[in-house]
Amino acid sequence: MTTPEANQSLTEQDKKAIANGRDETPCIRCGEKNHELMRCSIIEGKFGQVAGGKIWNRFSPEQRLAADELVADQQTTMEIYQKGQADYEQGLLDFRESFHRLAGNFAALKEEANKNGLGLKVYEPRPLFAPQQGKNVGRPWKPIFVRTNHFFLDDRGLDKELHQYTISGIITAEQENEHRIPSRLRRKELMEKALTQSSFIQFHSQDFATDNLGLLVSVLSAEDLWKARHGPDSTLPDDEVLDEFEVVSRQAFKNIPEEKLRLKLIYNGPIAMPTLKEVSKGNITSLPLILQHGTTITPAHAMGILISTAASRQGAFALNGKKFYSPQNTIDFGIGVSAYRGFFAALKVGMGKPLLNVSRCTTAFYDSVTGDIFMRRYRRNTAASDFTEEDRIVLERVLKGIRVHISYQNRTKPICSLGQPPKEEKFLKKKDRDDKNEKGRMISVADHLDEENRTQPALVPAIQIQEVKDSECFCVNIGSRQKPQFIPAELVTIVEHQTFKLNLPGDAAATMIEETREEPQNSRRNVCQEGLRLLGFTSPFSDIFKKANIGLKGNAMIGIPACQISYPTILYKDLAHKLDEPSWNLGGGKKYLNTTSVFSGYVLVIVPKNAQYGIEGEMITDDLYQSMGAKCIKKIFEEMIRCGVNVTSGTTRVSIHENSIEAWFKQRVLIQAADVSQGTFEAELQTVIANIPKDTKPDFILYLNPSKKSEYAQHFASVKRVIDTKLGIPSLCIADDVARSQRKFYQYASNIALKANLKLGNSNHNIGLTPHEKSRLFTGFNPQAKTEGRFDTLILGADVTHATGASPETSLSIAAVVGNVDQNMGKFYGSVRCQGAGVEIIEDMHGKILYYRDGVGDSQYEMIRRNEVRAIESAYADYRAELKRTVEPEKPPITVVVVTKRHNTRFYPPQANSTANCDPGTCVESGVTSPVYFDFFLQSHTPVKGTAKPTYYCVLQNEMQFSPKILQDFTNALCYTYVRTCLPVSYVPPVYYADRLCDRARAYFKNTSVAHLVTEQPKRPTKTDQTPTAWKAEIDGWKRDKAAWEADVSQKWKSYTTDSLNTAGPWKETLNKTMFWM
């Protein structure tokens, strides 16, 4: 073991150099080129005799001794890890060989569950594994080895039970009966008081881990804790109440008395930690699905509480119990918001073994500053005297729901809204709160505070009173809209560690994106070193893990078997292109697969007028915008013609020659300017379009947006709302930073032309299918009889998106479904619906066959099968009835695959010093996947920057009987069919299309009157406020208002188009047969 004295002789820079040199050649100790430091056999026997190592040469004798001891420790750790890794790999092989027995057990359990009406709660079992050598079935692939951000647990501690305790009284019986659960912050405040006020908890402070919301976990049983506190001869009470104590839940304020709560520390029972091993080994009866119905929390939840406590003792703070941040590792955006870098950590049921999953995370938080400072910072240091009504609206949206501490009242409340400055904001003040007949008088907030301070001089310092009276900042309302309570912004402080859930403005968003894009090598190093240290798994080790006998078998990421699926063949018109490596541009004389739609109409180009700035902030003249618009449309249509699109001017077909393009431009293109300095840009846009002569009505519209910055970001929504819902004309938007740069624009012109071809109703490319894929997707396919059959699968993609911001519960949720309408899988039609806020399950949908579903957590899988799959079957039955003839089959086979992008699993090449990502087509179906369910990870793309995130696919239903390999092959190949690029995308295109269609539909509602509910949910009454009966009546009234509002939204949605209703969505029917939203 390295001695502390020797270890201290090495600087942090020295230790980092050694850590970085573990996998570098030549060896940093001896200089040999054929091995790295961890394989070096030379041990310094005599100081000064160094064999050329570039690091060891500059070490002092004491430092060389310390470095050798450090490396010896690391080699011992590596040997332990390698043994664990070897055991794990052998365990995986054994598991795969015996899986047919497990699958049989699972199928029997599923059949039994179906008999008992519980079938929907049991997901699809894995139909064995894909063969390691993929030469005999489907696409060629090769077995590979990858590292993943998971770690072996030294799981001896998992053989013993942990024990759960609860602080009873934080949620009162009355609150439970009335379903009024206190907020997380309120429960956290009470829990903090309980931890300090309970003498029993204080005595055992090192024995408890807590979630800070009411739960405690300990290695010791209630009896052990009791005897340690009260003596070995003491007896645990029968009711298992370990302590009873009192806390002050609310300080006295004015005539509101102090409130106290009586709390109890109660033993709940043992947590079955050993079941984690059983689940990992595929023991069906121990699945977490069953454990969740027990009286105690799940083992994974208990482990999360241990990790949270260990991280907090290292100085970190937790978010939702799974993300942990260091207060020292921040990025200040300068707008009252900062990003904190941290780590996600959770226990995971792996295949064969429980694993610890650790990944990097970065989250934006509000700065803990006074309200006036935040307002000025967020509005880019605008002086409060220059604030406008627009500033108030923006700041109210940003601050609504954020909890603040009122300094002179010593209490915490959420912000409801913003008012006017203290001198301008007035309210009716009653002389006597109990005198209901007193009319009172109108008084400003500044004068009211001044009066209060005269009666209570210590309330607010006199100097601060003068600042408040002169303040131009908006007051904050900590009451409700019905019963406001305004306080000057200077007297409230934003409570720390509250997440910023809105889109970051301007440069802050770009900075955030840049910070979260960690290169693979840095990501891997940060997780293994900084992450494990912050979580307490490396030196200094956390006491909580020592007591639980839980640790890691080394700090190296585990390795797992994987495969790399080969590139598919891409089909263009008269060309089957075998990929050597995906490329960004079409190139090579390739032509679009389908160009049957002839374009013979007029084109309208809308350019900005009176723009404040262009790229880099300088002014761009209106004439230059006219020239830019002309250049853009010429180049786009030139690329389309080059790739086979038939563009005509009258009876003349346009060629790619400059003279032909120029003649077409003069005859068919109209350029109009829209004044972007107007406050109502949408009205200006409609005026421009209305002034176009009828004989030159456009069939295609291009809009040149002055900037991507926030000043013009809303123009996109306005353009699409007007053009889609009023005109029904295909359109494109291009930002001027792309258009101005000739090199950049020509580089992207071919990809913009891909979008334009789609919007004209054509398709760009397809993939070649293997015989095994055709056997699942075709009807009548028979390779022996050389019968091709026909493509008979409708591939569906579905997604639901929710509004973000201050009031998500009163905002629209939008569901979208897309389905292919040709066998090329290059043309999809779409449909959208709006539905109740926060509803994740699609209530009204159409579809058949292969269904990729995005945007749901595992807790909602059952509802997907129960609601959406049945809706697909019902839609198919309606279709058969509508045709009034027999359509086979009577009930179509349906395969349902849930697509998950938001997870924390990453894969890396096996070489520790590799700076690259894994190659496209990397597929993992064991190790970090479910031991039983049919699932896999697939990294189908190469990221532009940062560490690649694979997509997780979980099969809920498999009536099409896909084998793992065929489904993995086809899913990977499908990622090459994305219609807007020649590169593979990170997840299946049907889901991508549905996601973009949701975004387009949401754009229609931006800045409209239906964005939010007018009234908000009434708050629960205090003891000095209305009675519970009156509050319930107010709640019932609010629910009726909300139902009426949702009905109004639904009606507006249905009648969004002015001329006729469109059952597909709120756009003109002329767009239904194009992928206009792409």
N, C-alpha and C positions, 0 to 999 in steps of 0.2 A: 504494500500500500504506500502511496505517496505521502511523505511526512508533511505536515502543515508548514514547517519551517522551510523545507526544500521547495515546496509549491509556491511559497511567497516570493522566492527569488526570481520567479518567472513573471514578466509583465503580462498584462492582458493581450498585448500585441504579439508577444512571444507565443502564448497559448493558442492564439488565433492562427499564427503561422504553422504551428504543429498540427492543429486541427485541419487546416487547409491542405497540409502536405500528406495526409494519411493515404490518399489515393493518387498522388502525383508521382510521375517518373521524370527525371532521375530522382533517386531517394535523397531527401533533404538532409539525411544524416551522413551517409557514406558516399553519395555521389554516383552510385551504380545506376545504370540506365535500365537494367532488366528487372527491377523490382521497386516497390514503393515502401514508404516508411513502416507500414504495419507488417511488411514481410521481411524487414531487415533483420539479419541475424547478428550483426556486429554490435556488441555491447562495449561501451567505452571502459576499458580496463585501466588505461593510464591517460590522465588528462593531457591534452595537448596533441595526442596522436589521432588526428581527425582525417578520415579518408576522403576529403574533398566535398563534404556536404555543404551546400550553400547556406543553410541556416546554422548548422552546428559550428561553422567556422567563426561566427561572431559571438557565440555564447562563452561566458566565463566558465571556469571549472565547476563552480557551484550550480550554474544554470544548466550545464550539460548533465550533471547528476540528477537534477530535478526533472529535466526533460526526459531522461532515460526512464526514471521511475514513472513518469506520467504515461509514456508510451507502453511500459510494461503493464500498467493498470488497464490501458485501452486494449492491449492484446488479450488480457484475461477476459475483459468484457466481450471482446470480439469472439473469443472461443465459446463463451457461454451463448452468445447470440447465434453463432453458426450451428451449434448443437441444437438450439431451439429451432432454427430455420430448417435444419435437416429433418428433425422430428416432425415439423409442420408439413414439409413437402411430402414426407412419407405418409403422414396422416391424410393429406389431401388425396394421394393416390389410393390409399386404402378406402377412403370415403367414396371416391368415384367408382371403385370396383364393387363396393357393396351397396351402391345407391339404389339398384333395382329393388332391393329388399325394402328400403325406406320408402321408395315410390309406391311400392305395392301396399305398404301399411297406410300411406297417406291416402291412396285411392280408396282403400277400405274404410278409412275414417270419414272421408268425404261422402261416400255412399251412405254410411250410417247417419251422417249429419243431414243429408238430404231427406232421409226417411223421417227424421225428427223435425223437419222444417227449418234446419239451421244451415242449409247448403250455401247460402250467400255469404256466410261468415268464413268459409274455407276457400282459399284462393287456389289457383291452378298449380298442381304439382309439376315439378320439372320432369319432362320426358327424357330421362337420362341426360348425358352430356354430349356435346359435340365431339367428334373424333379429333384427337390431337393432330394427326396428319390428315389434312383436308384434301387428299388427292382423289379419293374415291367418290365423294359426294359434293356436288356444288362447285363453288369457286375455289381455285387454288389458294391455300394459305399456309403459313409456316408457323410452327410453335416458337414462341419467344418467351423472354423472362422480363418482368418489369418490377420496379419498386413501387410501393404505395405508401401514403401517409398514414399507415396504421402500425401499431407496435404491439409486440407480445406482452401480455400481462404475466407477471410471476403470480400465477393464479392460485397459489396455496391458500391465500386469504379468502378465495371464493369458495373454499370447502366449508367455511364456517358462516353461520348466520350473522347478519347485522340486526340491529334492533331499532324500532321506530318509536318516536315520542312526539306528542302534539301539545302545543299551548292552547288549551281550551279557553274560550271566551273572547278571543280576538274577533271571531265571527259569532255574534250573539244568537241565541235561539230565535229571537224576534226577527233578526235579519234573515236567518235561514228560512223561516216560515214565509216571509214576504219576498223571498228571492232577491234581497238587497245585499249582495256581497260587497263589502268595502273594497275600495280601490287597492291596487298593489302598493302604492305609496303609503296609504293609510295603514295597511297591514304591516308594512315594513317598519313604520314608525312605532307601532305598538310592539312589534317583535324586538326591536332594539331596546325598548324600555324593559321588556320581560327578561332579556338576557342580562341586564344589569341589576334588576330589582329582585330576581329570584336568587336566594342564598344557595339553593341546591345547585342551580346551574353554574353559579359562580364557583362553587367548590369543585365542580367537575368541568370547568371551562375547557380543559384540554382533552376531555373525553367525548365532547359533543361536536358534531358537524351540523350546520343548519342551512336551510334555504332562505332564511331571513323573512319568511312569510308565515311561519307557524309550525313548520316541521323540524324535527331534530333526529339525527341518526347517531348511533354509538355502537362501538364494538361490544360494549358491556351490556348485559341484560339488566332489567329493572332491579332484580334482586341483588346483583353485584354492586350496582350503583348505590342502592339503599344501605347495604352493609358497609360499604366503604365510607359512607357519610355518617351513619348512626352506630356503627360498631358491628362486629361479627355475630353478636347474639341477638341483634334486632330482627324484627319480622316485617316484611313488606306488607302494607295495608291490602286488604282484600280488593278494594276498589282500584288499586294500582295507581292512586294519585300520589305522586312523589313530592309535590310541593304545591302550596296554595299561597298566593300573594296578591298585592294590590298595586296598580299603577295609575298614574294620572293620565287619562286619555285626552283631556283638553284643559288648557289653562283657563283660569277665570279671565273674562274680558268684559269690561263695563258692568252691566247688570246680568250678564250671563255667568252662572256659577261654575266653579270648577267641576269637572266630571271625572269620576274614577271608575275603573273596571276591576272586577275580581277575576283573576286568571288562575288556571291550574296547569301543572305539568303532569300529563297522563301518559302512561305506557300503552302503546297500541298493539305490540306484538313483534315477533321475529320477521325479518325480511329474508325470503328464501333465496339467498345468493347462490347456493349450489345448483339451482335450476338453470343458471346461465350456461354452465357446462353441458347440461343435458340438452338444452335447446340447440346449442352449437353442434352437438353430435347428431342432431336430427331426431331426438326423442319427441315425438308428436305431442304426447300428453303434457309436455312442459312448455308449449308454445306461449309466448307473451300474451297472445290473444286471450288465453284462458286466465293467465296470472293477473290481468288487469281488473278482474272482478273480485280480487281478494280484499282483505281488510287492511292490508298494508301496501305501500308503494312497490313498484317493480324494482328488481335489482339494478336495472339501468338507471332509474331515477335516483336510487340510493347512491350509486356510484357518482352520479352527477353532483349530488350534495357534498360528497367527500371532496371531489375535485374543486368545487366552488369554494369550500372552506379553506382548502390548501392554497388556492390562488389568492384568496383575500389575505391570508397570513403572509403572503409574499408581497403584499402591497397593491394587488390588482383589484379591480372592481368588476362585478359580473353583470351581464345582461341576459335575462331570461334563463339563467342557470347553465348556459352552454357556451357563452362567449365571454372572454375575460380580457380586460384591457389594462395596460400599464399607463398610469397618469403621466409618466415621463415621456411616452412615445406618441407625440401628437403633431398635427399639422394645423397651423392657424390660418384659416382662409381670410381673416381680416374682416369678416362680415358678422361677427358675433357667433360664428359657428366654427368648430374645429373637428378635425378627423382624428380619431384614436385608433392606433394600430394594436391589434391583439390577436387572440387565437381562439378558435372553436375547439372544444374537446368534449367527447362523449364516448361512453362504452357502447360497443356494437357487437351484436351477435354475428360472428363470422362463421365460416364453414369449418367446423371441427374445433374451433377455439374462440373464446371471447377475445375481442381486440379493442385497443384504444385508438380512436380516430382523432387526429389533431390536424388542423389546417389554419392557415392565415386568414384573418378577417380584418377589415377596416370599416369603421362606422362613423358617421357624422353625428356630433352631439352639440346641443346648445351650450354656449359658454355661460358659466355661472357669474353673470354680471347684472347690474341694475337695469331696469327696463328702459330707461332713457339712453343708456350707453348702447344697449342692443339695437334700439331703433335707429340711432344715428349710424352705427356700424353697418347694419344691414342695408341701409339706403346709401351706402358708399360714402359715409362721413358727411352726409348732407346736414347742414345746420337745421336745428329744429324749427327755427323761424321760417325756413323755406319749405317746410312740409306742406303737401297738398292733400286734397281728399283722396287722390289716387294712392298716395303714400299710406294713408290711413287704411284703405281697403287692403293693400298688399300686406302691410304689417299685421293687420287683424287676421288674415288668412294664415300667416306664418306663426303667430303667437297663440291662436285659439287652442285651448285645451292644455297649454303648457302650465305646469304648476310653478307658482312663485311663493316666496316667503315674504310676508308682510312684516317689515322690521319692527314697526312700533306696536303691532298687535301680537307679535310672536306666534303667528299661525301660518299655515300653508294652504293655499287655495288655487284652483285652476282659473286661467283667464277665460272669460266667456266672450268678450268683445273689447273693442277700443272705442273710446269716446273722443271728445274734444280736449284741448289743453285745460289745465285747472281753472283758469280764469273764465273760460267759456262754458265748460260743462257744469250745468246746474241741475239741481234735484229738489224735490219737496221735502223739507226738513220738518219733522214733528217735534214739538217741544217736549212732549211726554210720550214715550213709546207705548205706554199702556192706555193712553187716552185715545180711543178710536174716533172720537168726534172732533178732535183737534185738526183743523185744516193745515196748520203749519205755514211755512213761508218758503219761497224759492231762494236758494242760496248756491253760490258757486262752490266747487270743490276746494278751491284755494281758501276762500273765506271760512268755510266750515272747518278746515284743518286749523286755521288760525284761532278760531273760537275754541276748539277742542284743546288746543295747546295752552290757552290762557287758564282753563280750568284744571288741566293736568300738565304743568310746565315741563315735566320730565318726559312727556310723550315723544316729542320730536325736538331735537336741538334747534334753537332759535335761528342759527345760521342756515340750517337746512330748510326751515319754514320759508325764509326769504327766497331761497333758490326755487322752491316749489311754486311760490306765488308768481315768480317771474318766468316759470318754465313754459316753453312752447311745445313740449312733447305731449303726446296724446295720453290721456288717463286710461288706466286699465280697469275693466269691469270684472270683479271677482264674484259677482252675484250671478244673476240670470238676466235674460232680456226682459222678462216680465217684472223682475224685482232687482234692478241693477244696483251695484254698489261700486262706485268709481273711486279709484285711489290714484294719486299722482305716480307716474312711472318711476320717479326717483326713489320712491319708498318701497319698491318691491324688488326682490332679487330672484332671478331664475334659479330654481333648484337644480343642482348639478346632475349630470349623467342622464339627461333626457335626450332621446334620439331625435334627430332632425329627419322627418319622414317625407318632406316635400322634395321636389327636384331642386338640386343646388343651382343657383343662378350663375350664368356666364362662366368666368374663368375658374371659379371654384369647382364647377362640374368637371372641367378639363383636368384640373389638378387632381381631383379625386380619382378619376379614371386612370390617370398616369400612375398614381400611387398604388392602386390596387393591381396593376399589371406587373407583378413580380416575375422576373425571369426564373425558369425552372431551377437553376442551380441555387439562386438566392432563396427561393421559396423553400427548397429542401433543407438548406442549411439553417434558415431561421426557425423552421419547425423543430428540427432535431436539437438545436442548441438553445435558442432563446425561448421557444415555446415550451419545451419540457422543463426548463428551469422555472419559468413563470408559473407553471402548474404544480411545481413541487416534486417532480419525478426525477430530477437530477440534483446534484449538490448545490445548495443545502437541501437535503431531502425533507419533506414535510412530515411532522410528527404524526399527523392524522393517518398517513399511509403506513407509517411504521407500526402504529398501534393496530391497524387493520391487517397487517402483514400482506399488504398489496403493493406491488412495484412493477417495474418493467424489466424484461430480460434484455438489457442493453438498450442503448439509445439509437440504434440503427433501424431505419424503416424496413419492414418485412418485404421479402420478395415473393412473388406469386407467378404461377404459369399463366400465359396469355397466348393469343395468336394474332397474327397480322393478316387481315383479309386483303387479297389482291385488288388492284384497281379494276373497276368494271370497264366494259367497252361502251363508249359514248356514240350514240347514233345521230348523225346529221343527215341532211338530204344527200342521198346517193353516196354516203360515206359512213363506214364503221371505224371509229377512231380508237385504237388501242392505246390507252394512256401509259406513258412511261413515268410521268409526273404531272399532277394537275397544274394548269397555268391560268393566269388571271384573264388574259385576252383570248378571243375566239381564234383569230389568225389562221394562217395556213390555207386560205381559200375556202374555208368551211362555210356552208350555207345553212340557214335555219331549216329545221326539219319540216315545218309546215308554213307555207306562205300563201295559202289559197285566197285570203282576203286581199283584194286590190284596193289601194288607197288612191282615190281620184278627187278628193275634196279639197277644201280650203283649210289653211292653218292660221291660227291667231297666236301671235307672240305678244304677251303683255310684259312690258318692261317698267321699272320704277321711275318716277319723276319726283324731284325734290327730296331725294334721299339724304339723310343726315351724313352718312358716311358709307364708304364701301370697305373693301378689304384694307386692313391695317389702319382703319380709322380716317383715311383721307376722303375728301369730297370727290365724287365722280359725277361728271357732267351728264345731262340728259342725253346729249348726242352720243356719248360713249356707250351708254346703256343701249341705245338704239343699235349701234354697231355690234355690241356684244350679243344682243338678241338675234341679230341676223346671222352672225357667225355660228352660234349654237345650233339653230334650226337647220342650217345648211349641212353642218357636219353630222348631225344625228341622222338626217334622211340620207345622206351620202353613205353612211355605214349600213343603214337598212337596205338600201338598193344593192350595195356590195354583197350583202348576205342573202339576196334573193327576193326581197320584197318588191312587188310590182307597184310602182308609183307612176301615175299618169297625170298628164296635164291636157285635158280635153281628150283627144284620141291619140296623143303622142305619149309613148312610154319614156319615162325619164331614165337616163343612164348616169353613170358615175362621172362622166366627163364634166369639167368645170362649166363649159358653156351651157350644157343641158341643165345642170343644177341651177345655174344663174337664171336661165329662162323660166324654169319652174318657180323659182323664188319670186320673180317679178309678177308672175301671173297668179300664183296661188297663196302667197304668204302676205298677211297683213300684220303690221307692227303697231301696237297702240300703247300709250303711256298711261299709267295709273298713278295718281298723286298719293304717295305713301306717307306724306306728312299730315294727311287728314286724320282726324280722330276716329272717324267711322270708315275704315278702309273697305269694309264689306260693301257699304253703299256706293263708294267710289268705284269699286270693281263692277258692280251691277250696272252702273251708269256707263262705264266704258263698253261693256258687252252690249248694252241696249242700243248704243249709237252705231253699231256695225250695220252696214247696208244689208238688206235681206238677201240680195243675190250673192253675197259672199259669206253666208252663214258658215262658221267654222265647223270642221269635223274633227279637229285636233287642236288643243290649246297648250302652249308652253308659257309658264310664268317664271320670270327671273327675279328671285328674291334678293333684296339688297344685302342681307347678311343673315348668318345663322344666330346672331346674338339675340338676346331676349327682346330687344325693341321691335324686331320683326318676326320673331318666332311664331306669334299668333297668326301671322299672315297665311301660313300654310293651312291652318284650320279654316280660315275665311275663304281661301281660294277653293279648297276641296268642298266645303259646304255649299258654296254658290254653284260651282261647276257640276258637282255630282247630283245635288238634289234639285237644282233649278233647270239645268241645261241637259244633263245626261250625256256629256261629251268626254271622250278620253283626254287626259291631261297629264302633264309632267311639271314638276317644280325643280329648278336648279338654283343653287346659291351662287352669288357672283364671285366668291373666292375660287370656285371651280371654273367658272366661265372665263374669268380674267386671265388665268394662267394657261397659255396655249399648250405647254407641255402637259400639265395636269389634265386639262380638258380633253386633249386628244387621247390621252391614256385611258380616260374613263368613257370616252364617246361610244366605244363599242358596247360597253355594258349598259349605258343609257339607251342605246338603240335596242338592246335586248328587251328593256322595259317597254319601249314604244311598240315593238312588234307584238308583245303580249296584249297591250291595250287596244290593238287593232283586231284582236281575236285570233291571232296565230299562236303557234307554239315553237319553241326554240330547239330543243334537243330531247333525247330519250336515252335509256340504257338498254343494252342487250341482256336478255334474261337467259339463265341457264335452264336446261331441261328440268331439273328438280324444282326450280321456281315456277316454271310453267305448269308443272303437275299440280301445283297448289292454286295458281291464279287463273288457269285456263279451264275451259270446259271442252271435252272432246280431244284433249291432247294425248297422242299415242305415238311415242318415238319409234316403236317397233313397226307400226303400220305406216309410219311417216305421215301421220295426220297431225296437223298443227292445231286444229281446233280454234277456239276464239277466246280472247281475253274477256273474262266474265267476273271481274272483281271490281267493286266500287271501293276505292280507298278513301276513307274519311279521316279528316283531321278536325279536332274540336278544342276550343279553349274558352275560358271565362276570365275576364280581367275586371279588377275592381279599381275604383278611384282611390288615389292617394291624397293625403292632406289632412286638414283639421277635422273634417267631419265625414269619414268614410262610411259611417253607418247610415248617413242620409244621402249618399251619392249612388249613382247608377252602377249596377253591375251589368256588363255586356257579354253575351255569349255568342260565339261564332262557330259555324260548321262549314267546312268546305269538302267537296267531293270531286274526284276526277270524272271527266265526261268523255275521255278518249282513252284508247289503249296505250297511248304514248306516255301517259302520266305526266303530260306537260301542260295540260289545261284543266283548271279547276274552277268550278262555279261556287259561289259562297252565299251564305244566308246568316243574318244576325238577328238577335232579339235582345231587348232590355228586360231586366227582371229585378226582383227585390234586391236591395242593397246587401252585399256580402253573400249572396246565394251562389254556391260553387257548382251545384248540380244543374245541368241543363234540363229545363222543364219542358221545352217544346222543340223537337228536332226531327230531322228527316235523315234517313241513311240505311245502309245495308253493310254487310260483309266485314272488311278489314278496317278496324277502328282504332286510330291512334289518338289518345286523349291526353291533353296537357293540363297542368295547373292544379293537381289535386294531391293531397297528402294521403298517407296510407290509412288514416282513420276514415277516409271517405270512399275507399275502394268498394265497400259493400253497397253504398248508395249508387255508385256508378253501375254496378251490375243490376241492382234492383230497379233503378229509374231509367237510366239512359239506354241500357241494352234492351229493356222491354219496350222503350219508345221506338227503337230501331225496328224491332220485330213488328210493332203495331203499325209503323209507317209502311213497312213492306206489305203487310196484310191489306192496308188501305189501297196501296198501289195495285195489288192484284184485283181488288174489288172494283176499282175505278176502270180498269181495262176491260172488265166483264168477260174475261176469257182466262183460260188456265195458263198460269205462269209457273214454271218449275225453277227451283223446288218450292214446295208449299211454305216451308220455313227455311230460310237461308242459314247456312253455317256462319257463325260470327266469331271472329277472333278479336279480342280486346287487349290492347297494349297501352299501358299508362306510361307517359313520357315525363321524366323528371329532370329538370335542369338545375334546380336549387338544392344542391347537396354538397357535401364536404369531402368527397373522395377524389383524390388526384393520383395520377400515375406518372412515373419518371423512368427514363432509361436506367438499366442496371448499373452503369458506370457512375460512381459518385461525383466525378469531376465533369460530367457531361453538361454542356450548356444548352442542349437541345431538348425539345419535347419528344414524346413518343411519336412514331410515324402515324399518318392517317390509316385507319383501318384496324387500330389496336382494339382488341375485344377481350374482355375478362368475364368469365362466367363461374369462377370458383374463388375460394379464399376469402374475399370480402363481400361475396354475394350471400343470399339466403341459403341456409343448409337444405331447404326443402322446396321453396317456391321457384317458379320458372322466371328467372330474371337474369340480366346481364348488363355490363357497362360497355359502352362503345364510344371510342374517340374517333370520329369519322373525318375530322378536319385538322388543318394546321392553323393555329391562331396567328394573327398578324403580329401580336406582341404578347408577352407574358406567358404564364403557365396554362396549358390546355386544360379545359374542364370537360371530362367525358360526360355523356348523357346516360342516365339510368333508365332502363326499360324493364317493366314488370308486366308479365302476361297474366291477365285476370281470367281470361276465357280463351280456349283454343279449339274451337269446333272445326276450324280448317285443318287441324292436325299438323301444324308446322313442327318440324323437328328443330332443335336449337340451332343447328348449323344453317338450315335453310332460312329461318327467320333472321338470324344474325347477318347472313350474306345479303339477303334482300333489303333489310333495313339499311345496311351500309351502302349498298348500291343506290338505294332511293335518295340518299343524301347528295348524290351527284346530279339529281334531276332538278335542283332548285332553279327556278326560271330566270333569275336575275343575274346569274354569274356562271362562269365555267368552272368554278371551284366547288369542292364539296362543302356543305354547311355542317354545323355542329349537331343538329338534330333533324329528324325527318321533316321534309318540306311540307307535307300536309298540315302539321302542327304549326310550323312557321307561318304558313299562309293564314291559318285561323287567327294566330296571334296578331298579325298585321291587319287583318280585317277588323278585329276588335279595336285596334288603335285608330283605324280610319273612322269607324262608327263613333268612337268617343270624340274624335275631332269635331264631328258635327255639333256636339253639344257644348263645346268650349265657349265660355262667355255668353251662354244663353240663360234664359230665366228658369230653366228646369235643372240647373246644375246642383242645387241644394234645396233641402226642405226649408221653408220660411221660418218655422218655429222649431225650437229644440226641445228635447225631452226634459220635463221638469225634474229638478233635483229633489232628493228625499228631504222631508222636513226635519228641522231641529226641534228640540224640546220647547223652544220659545216661538216656533213658527206655527204653521197651520197643523191641524190634527191629521193623523194618518188617513182618516176617512176622506177628508177634503183633498189630501194629496192623491189618493187613489182615484178620486173623481177627476182630478186634473190630469192624471196619467191616462185614464180612459179617454178623455177628450183629445189628448195629444195623439193617442193611437188612432182615433177616428180621423184626425187631421192628416196623419201620415198615410193612412190607407187612401184617403181622398187624393192626396198628393201623388201617390204612386199610380192611382188610376188616371190622373191627369197626365202624368209622364207617359204612361202607356198609350193614352189617346193621342198625345202629341207625336209620339213615335210613329204610330200607325198612319197619321195624317201628315207626316213631315213633307212629303212631296205634294205640291199644290195641285197638280193636275189629276193624278190618279194614285190609288194605293198600290204599293208594290209589296207583294208578300215576302219577297226575299230580304228586303231591308229598306232603309229610308233614302234610297237613291232612285234615280230614274230607271225605268224598266229597260231602256236602251242599253244600259251598262250590264245587264244581267248575264250576258253571254260573253263577257270579257273578264280578265283579271285586272280590272281597273284599279284596285286597291294596291297593286304591286308597283 
